[in-house]
Amino acid sequence: MTLMGDPATKIFGERYQHLIGAAGWLAFFFWSFVLGHFILLLGAALLDDLLYDPIRKATRAKQIERLAKGGGPSSAWQRFLARLIIKKDSDETSFDQCPNVVKATTRSGSLN
């Protein structure tokens, strides 16, 4: 028995109704898995640029790099979220890659 406005019938046709029992559950889990990956990709594409990148650029090492290049500091909210969300040792490689920038910036007092 199908509902008159069953959207699955409109999308998949009459074939999906024959999937009952284990075959139906297997099809459900497979398509849930595939749909979940597409939702993840869409979310990553949209949210990385809007949310993650500004917060990631507000970490201490990224701010030092930006200030050394003449840029301005991040907003207080971005720095707060960076301290809250990003692990402390995530920027260690950045400090190792630019030791001269860190030394010059700490000598000039820009970190205070």
Secondary structure in CASP SS format (residue, H / E / C, confidence):
PFRMAT SS
TARGET T0000
AUTHOR 0000-0000-0000
METHOD secondary structure of the structure
MODEL  1
M C 1.00
T C 1.00
L C 1.00
M C 1.00
G C 1.00
D C 1.00
P H 1.00
A H 1.00
T H 1.00
K H 1.00
I H 1.00
F H 1.00
G H 1.00
E H 1.00
R H 1.00
Y H 1.00
Q H 1.00
H H 1.00
L C 1.00
I C 1.00
G C 1.00
A H 1.00
A H 1.00
G H 1.00
W H 1.00
L H 1.00
A H 1.00
F H 1.00
F H 1.00
F H 1.00
W H 1.00
S H 1.00
F H 1.00
V H 1.00
L H 1.00
G H 1.00
H H 1.00
F H 1.00
I H 1.00
L H 1.00
L H 1.00
L H 1.00
G H 1.00
A H 1.00
A H 1.00
L H 1.00
L H 1.00
D H 1.00
D H 1.00
L H 1.00
L H 1.00
Y H 1.00
D H 1.00
P H 1.00
I H 1.00
R H 1.00
K C 1.00
A C 1.00
T C 1.00
R H 1.00
A H 1.00
K H 1.00
Q H 1.00
I H 1.00
E H 1.00
R H 1.00
L H 1.00
A H 1.00
K C 1.00
G C 1.00
G C 1.00
G C 1.00
P C 1.00
S C 1.00
S C 1.00
A H 1.00
W H 1.00
Q H 1.00
R H 1.00
F H 1.00
L H 1.00
A H 1.00
R H 1.00
L H 1.00
I H 1.00
I C 1.00
K C 1.00
K H 1.00
D H 1.00
S H 1.00
D H 1.00
E H 1.00
T H 1.00
S H 1.00
F H 1.00
D H 1.00
Q H 1.00
C C 1.00
P H 1.00
N H 1.00
V H 1.00
V H 1.00
K H 1.00
A H 1.00
T H 1.00
T H 1.00
R H 1.00
S H 1.00
G C 1.00
S C 1.00
L C 1.00
N C 1.00
END
